[in-house]
Every structure is written in C-alpha cells, then in structure tokens.
Amino acid sequence: MKRVAMALLVGALAAVPAAGFAAPAAKAQTTAAKRPAKAAAARHATTGVVKSIDATTLVITRPGKKGREMTFVLNPSTQREGTVAVGSTVSVRYQEEGKTHVASALMVRPAKQTARKS
C-alpha cells in the first residue's frame, strides 16, 4: 500500500512541472491569436495632371507651387474610368508597397469649363 501511495505521489509531482511548462505556450498562442495577422495597407488618394502614361506606369504632376511629380505602378487590377491621356487631370487611389505607389483606381476628371462673357 505504501508503494502504491508513493508511486502516485511521485507521478503527481512529475506531472506538475509539465503542466507549468504547457501554460506559457498556451498563453503565447492566445496572445498571438488576438493580434491581427498583418495590418492592411494604408490607402491614399491624390489628383494631378498626367505627365506620361504607358501600360505599367503613370506619372502625374501635382498642383501647387512645387509641382511635385508622383509615379504609380499600373497593373491589370487597376480600375480605370475614362480615357487617360497626357495633359488630362486624374484622381488616383493608391497603396504604398514599400517605396512603390501601386494604383488601385484611376479616374479622369472633367476639365474645368471657364465662364464665357456674352
């Protein structure tokens, strides 16, 4: 009887450290599950005048005193509204992937009409 009680006691004491080591791993898994897998890429929008365009690249000049140029990557998933031509004003929605601006949507804006004097 003493041997059985001693074996149960030793077995219980051996199981306690194993349960203690399992608890931090479970906590780490729970913490990882609460974190988002990857933050969504920030989306941006801008307007400008088309300086150049080809099948994969769009370069616009933004309005303002400095007239800063921005270059965008165009891909098959880029949504296009209107006919884009050099000199037309466009709105561009894009995401930054590293240091690259990838256009997700491109829309031609109508030219401003000046009022005529009669």
Secondary structure, 3 states (H helix, E strand, C coil): CHHHHHHHHHHHHHHHHHHHHHHHHHHHHHHHHHCCCCCCCCEEEEEEEEEEECCCEEEEECCCCCCCEEEEECCCCCEEECCCCCCCEEEEEEEEECCEEEEEEEEECCCCCCCCCC
